[in-house]
Amino acid sequence: MQPAVEVCNVSMTYQSPEGEIHALKNIDFTVQDGEFICIVGPSGCGKSTLLSLISGLLKPTCGAIYIYGERITGPSRKAGYMLQKDHLFEWRTILQNVLLGVEIQRAVTPQVKEKAIRFLETYGLYEFRDKYPSQLSGGMRQRAALIRTLMTDPEILLLDEAFSALDYQTRLAVTDDIYAIIKKENKTAILVTHDISEAISMADRVIVLSHRPGVIKKIYNISLTCHKRSPLSSREAPEFRFYFQEIWKELDIHV
């Protein structure tokens, strides 16, 4: 089966006022269709840069990236990007926000509007369709942001610290919501996070990057003993603590 994503020997170097910065070096991995991958690593190791490369927003200094066999040479509609902040426009209703991406693509049709309504109904936001972002909780706003991303029908989802702006309790609930939506929609996802527990609870595999320049130190296949896996139930699995300790040691974090 053709991989959803192939990152082939990718390195990234860029210029700064202080000189040349080597962000990533010889990054090489594949993501299978329907897989949920998490990327962890120390601050400044190039995690977000890697997502920008996969999305086509940046071009690698060397190497190549493919999404379902198509080489990425610029911004790609195959990838949907969800950032730390929801970036909902406060002057637009939730329905209008959800339709923003397809509006930009000039692809709004009656059928597309019906699809937006179905998403809002399915994921508990229909009654808030005419409300404004300031009237929603942080978790609801993140759900709306994900629906906006899904409306453009991306083949893979890229999530860059997508839950880190939320308080801890809300974050736990929202990761469960977002995970369920991604699995229901059968999307391939790559999440960058600094939270080891979050990575283990959501991922099929966790990729650990080193300090800059980021290289892949290790890839963990996450296998947890839990019924009907979700981010919350994963934390109760007996293997959870083992993975946490192993990844913590691999990150070599000093406090």
C-alpha positions, 0 to 999 in steps of 0.5 A: 500500500502506498504511504500517505506521507513519505519524508525522504532524507529531508534537511533544512537550513535557513539564514538568521541574523546570527548566521546559518541555522541547521534546523533539521538533518536527514529526516526520513520516515513514512506515515501509513494511510489512517495512521496517527503520528505524534512528533515530540522533541526539545524546544527549538528542535524543528518540530513545527518546521517539519510540519511546514515542510510537509504542508509545502509552506517551506521547501527543504534544503535537500530531500523530498516529501510526498503525499500519496505519491505526489511530490510536494513542491509548494502549498498543497491542498492535500494537507490541512493545517490546524494551529495552536490558536483556532484563528476563528474570525470574531466577526463571523458566525461559527457557520461562516467560519467553518465555510471560510476555507471553501470560500477562499477556494471559491468552492461554496455550493448548496451541497457544500453548505449542507456538508457544513451543517452535517459536520456541525450536527454530528460534532455538537455545534449545530445549535451554535451555528449562528453564534460568534466565537466569543460565545463558545468555550475553548473546546468548542472553538477548537472543534469548529477550527477542525471542522473548518479544516475538514471542510476543504477535504484534506488527505492528511491533517497536520496539527501544530500544538493544537491543544496547548492554548487550553487549560489542562482539564479542557485539553483532556476533553478536547483531545478526546473529541478531536481524536474521535473526529479524526478517527470517524473521518478516517483521516491520517494525522501528524501532531506536533506536541511537547506533551509526552502524555498527550503523544502517547495517548493519541499516537499509533507511533511517536517520533522523537527528535533530538536537539537542533539540528533535529534528527530522529532519535527513535520511533516508538510503536505505541501498543496499549492494552485498553478497551475502545482506545481513546486519549483518556482511556489510553492513560489508564493502560498499564503500558502507558508509564513505560512509554512515558519513562522511555520517551522522557529518557530519550528526550534527555530533558534537564530541569 
